[in-house]
Amino acid sequence: MLQLPPLSLYIHIPWCVQKCPYCDFNSHALKQQVPEADYVAALLADLDADLMYVQGRQLQSIFIGGGTPSLFSAEAIKSLLDGVAARVPFAADIEITMEANPGTVEAGRFAGYQQAGVTRISIGVQSFQPEKLQRLGRIHDPAQAIAAGLQAKQAGLRSFNIDLMHGLPEQSVSDALSDLQQAIDIAPPHLSWYQLTIEPNTAFGSRPPVLPEDETLWDIQEQGHQLLLAAGYRQYEISAYAKPGYECRHNLNYWQFGDYLGIGCGAHGKITLPAEDRIIRTAKVKHPKGYLDPARAFLDRSWDVDNEDRPFEYFMNRMRLFRPIPKAEFTARTNLPAETVEQLFKRAYEQGLLEQTDTEWLVTELGHRYLNTLLTMLMED
């Protein structure tokens, strides 16, 4: 029988000052004043419609993403979090993360967000170099990015994250390592460091910039990894490094195939229903106009994860983590015996991408290096 996993909540705030050319998230350039009160009310009504999925659990984490959530005032965030707490119990050590843009006005709000209940800020820096920020369509400059990091350190938060990209247009190894060293110098407990990818339906997708050659990308990753290790960070996930004890608990729940409610424009959720042997996914109405329509239905669509799809969906998430995969966890989260995937893994064992013991699987160093190849094998088999 399926076992109920931990429960998280994702809250999507869709507005940005402007749309970045690489962004394929559900975000919309702000053309008028942010409708804070109306949107908070809609979010809580959306949550009300999903309360049957809580099934007696506490929220272990909340992630407020976007868009640019820090366009909302601290008062609006407090009203939102108070409303959530009135509907779903919080774990005593709940982690509440909020994404923020390091613009000067927004950075000054960090202490207010902490007082509203936020315990962790994720700052979307992307680069500390002015020409790279301009190329990425970011609205802040390097000084504002550094100031935001320093203010996050002083705001009384439990933790904060710096979001940094590499493999930027025409970026050299020294440019990328300079960015990374600047982030390390700020000393965030958590650092998300990942390669820019060109996505369809974006400005970069229509007019692709010149990106570094594969050899340069490889050197950036290898040298940057060593720089992070030397600074006391440990890679616990494909694109995330943290000081011990500061891993992002919300993302860990995603990667371990936990459950999460998704509220807000275009938000996705994943819910386990043990009594019915069902795992369902949900997606909410994407556009703010439709989401805020008084005659709205928040749910756009929902669908079941069928038995034949469960192994791939589980491993697609779980293999991102740099830690063993318990076979018992696979069974608890999918209601399938470990033997279900033995034939699936045959080629991965043979090529040294995956190892196993009686109780767990382990993605090898080679497997993490070629994770897309490993997952493709699972899809083909």
N, C-alpha and C positions, 0 to 999 in steps of 0.2 A: 504493500500500500504506500502511496505517496506520503511523505512526511512534510508538515508545514515548515518551510524555512523561515529565517528572519525576515522582517518586513521593514522596508524603507519607503520614503515618499520623495518623488521628484516633482518640483514645481517649476513650470516654464513661464518666464516673462519675456515676451517676444520683441520688445522694442529696442532699437539701437539709435544712436545719433546718426550713423550712416552705415550702410552695408559694406562690409569688407569684401574685396574681390575674390578671396579664397573661400569664403564662408558658404557652406551649403546647409547650415542650420535653419530652422524656421524662425527667421528674424526679419523685422520690418523697420525701415528707416522712419524715425519719428517725425511726423509732419505737424503735430500740434502738441498741446500739453498732455502729459501722461495721465490717463484716466485712472488714477490710483484707486480711489474708493470703489468705483464700479468694477474694476478688475479684481480687487480683493474679494468683493462680494461674490463675483462669479466663481472665483477659485474655491471659495468655501462651499458654494452651492454644488460645484463639481465634485468636491470631496464628499459631500453629503450623499451624492448618488452612488459613490463607491464604497460606502461604509460597510456594506455586507461582505466585502472582501477582506476586512480586517481580521475577522475570525478569532477574536479574543487576544490578538497579539499587541505588543507595544511597538512603537516606532523606534528603531535602532538608530536611524539617521534620516536627515532631510537634506536635500540638495536643491538650492534655488538657482536655476540656470537660465540661460537666455541665448540670444538677446543680451541686454545689459541690465541685470537686476538692480544695479546700483543707481539707475535712474530713479528708482523709487526711494522715497524718504524713509528715514529710520522709523517714523511714526507709522507709515503704511506697512513696513515689514513687521513691526511689533503687532499691529492689528491682525495681520495674516497669521503669524505664529501663535498668537493667543487664540485665534479662532481654530487653528488646527489642534492645539492642545486641549481645547474644550470638547473636541470630537473624538480624538484618538489618544490613548495614554502614551506618554513619552517614557522611554527607558531612562533610568537615573543618570546614565552617562551618555545620553544622546549626543550625537555629532550633528551640528547644523551648519552646513556650508553654504556660502553665498558667493556667486561670481561677481567681480567688480572690474570696472575699467579704470586704469590709473590716471584719469583726468584729475586735475587739481581739486575741483569742487567735490567730486565723488570721494576722493581719498580722504577728505576732511570729515566724512561721515562715518568712518570706521568705528569710532568709539560709540556712536549712536547705534550702529548695527549690533555691536556687542551688548549694549544695554537692552536691545530689543530681543536678545536671545541667541543671536548668531555666535557660534563658537569657533568658526573657521572661515577665513576669507580666501578665495582663489582669485589672484590678480592676473588679468590677461595682458601680460607685458609683450610677449612674442619676440621682441628684440630691443636692445638698448642703443641701436645705431640709427641716427635720424633718417638716413637715406633708405634704410630697410623698412623703417616704420612708415615712411611716406609711400613706398612701393606696396606695402601691405594694406594701405588705406586706413591705418590707425590714426586716432585723433589726438594721441598724447605724444609727448616728446621724451627723450631719455631722462631728463631731470624729473619730470613728473612720475615716470616709472620708478625711479630710485626713491623718490619721496613717498610714493604709495607703499613701497615695501617697508620703509622705515616707520611709517605711521602704523602699518599693520602690526609691527613688532611692539609698538607702544600702546596698542589699543586694549590690552588686557585679554586678547583672544587666546584660546588654548593653542591654536595653530594657525598657520597660513601657508598658502601655496603660491609659487610663482609659475605661471604658464609660459613656456618658452619654446619657440620653434627653431629648427635648423633645416638646412637644405633650402635656404631662401634664394630668390633670384640672384644669380651671379655671386653667391656667397663663397668666400674662400674658407679654408680650414681655420686660418688665424682669426677671421671675422667671427666664425661660429664659436670658437673657443673663448674669444674675448667676451662675447655675450654671456656664455656660460659662467665664466669667472666672475663677471659682474653680479650675476644672480647669486653665486656662491658667497660672494663678499657680503651680500645683504643677510645671509644666513637664514633663509626660510627653513622650517622643519621639513617641508615637502617641496619637491620640484618636479613638475611635469615637463618633460623634455622630449619632443617628438618631431618627426620630419614632416615638412609641408608636403601635402599631396594635392594634386590638381583634380578637383571634382567636377563632374558634369553639372550643367545648369548654374554655373558661377561665371563671374567676369573672367577669371583666369582660365576657366574651361573653354570659353569662347575665344580668348586671345591669350594663349599660354605664354608665360614668361620663359626666359632662358634659365633653366635650373642647373645646378652643379652636375658634373659628370659622376658616374657611379663610383669611380675610384675616390673622388673627393668626398662623396657622401660616406663611403666606408671609413675613410680616415677621420672624418668628423665624428662618426659614431664611436670608433675605437678609442680615439684620444679623449673625447669627451667623457666616455664611460670611465676611463682611468682617472681623469680629473675629479669626477664625482666621488669615486671610491676613495681617493686620497683625502677628500674633504669630509669623509665620514658618512656619506650617503650610501644606501644600499638599494639596488634595483630590485623591486618586489613585483613589478609588472612591466610589460613591454615598454611603456612610455612613461613610467613613473619611478621616482627615486625618493627615499625618505630617510630621515634619521630614525634610529630604532624607536618604535612605539608611536610613530607619527604617520603611519600609512593611512590613506583615506578610507575610512570604514564604509562610507557609502559606495565607493567604487569596488571595494572588496566584496560587498554584497552582490553587486552586479556580476562580477567575474566568478563568484561561487554559485551562480544560478539561483540566487535568493529571489524573494518576491519584492515588488515595488509597485505602489500606486503611482500613476502619472496624472497630474492635473495641470490645466493650462493649455494654451493654444498648441495643438500638435503633439502634446505630451503622450509618451508611450508608457504602458504598464505591463507587468507580467505577474500573474496570480496563479497560485496552486489551489486546487479544490480537491482535497484528498478523498472525500466520500464519493466523489463522482469520477475519480481517476482522470482528472482533467487539468491541463495547464493551459491557461488562456492568455492571450495578449490583447491589449486594448490600445486604441489610438483616438485622441480627441480631435475635435474640429480645429483645423489649422489656422484659419484667418481670424484676426482679432474682431473684424466686423461681425462675422458669423458667430464667434464665441460669445460676444457681448450682446447679441440679439436677444431681447426679452423672450422671444418665442423659441429660443435655442433648445437643441438637445446636445449636450456636451459631447457625447460619445459619437465619433464618426464611424468607427467599425471595431469589431472584435473577432478573434478567430482562435481556434484550438491549435495547439502544437501536437500534431499526431505522433503516435508511437514511433513511426519510422523517422521522424524528424528530431526527436528528442536527443539522441546521441550527438548529432552534429551541433545542435543549439547549445547543449551543455558544454561540449568540448571547445566550441568556438569561443566561449567565454572563459572557461576554466584554464585553458592552455595559455592564456595571457599571463598567468601568475607564475612566478619563479618559486614554486613550492610543490611538493608532491600532491598527487590527486588521489584521495582515498577511494577505493572501489566502493566502500560502503556509502560514501557521500553520493556517488553516481547513482546508486540504486535508490537512495532516499529521495533524491531530487527528480528522478525520471521514472521510478517504479519499473525499472528494467534490470535484470541480473547482469553482472559484469561480463558474463560469457557472451552477451549479446554483441559485444564489440571486438571480440578476439579476432575474428576473421577480418574485421575492419582495420585492425592494427597490424596485420601481418607484414605488409610492405614497410610500414614505419619502423618496426623492430629490425627488419633486415637491413634498412638503410641507416640505422643508428640515430634515428630521430626521436625514438621513444624507447624506454626501458620499463620493466615491471617487476614487482615482487608479488608475493601472495596477497598482499593487502592494498597495494597502491601502484599507480603509474607515475612515471617521471619523464617529463619532456627534457631531453638532453640539451646541452649547450648548442649542439648542431641543430636540434629541433627548434629551439627558440630563434636561432639565426635564420632558419628557413621555415618560419611558422606558417606563412601563406602556402608554401608547398605542402606542408604536413596537413593543413586543413583541406587543401584541394584534394589530396589523396582520400580523405574521409568522405568528401562529397562524391568522388568518382566511384568509390567502392560501395 
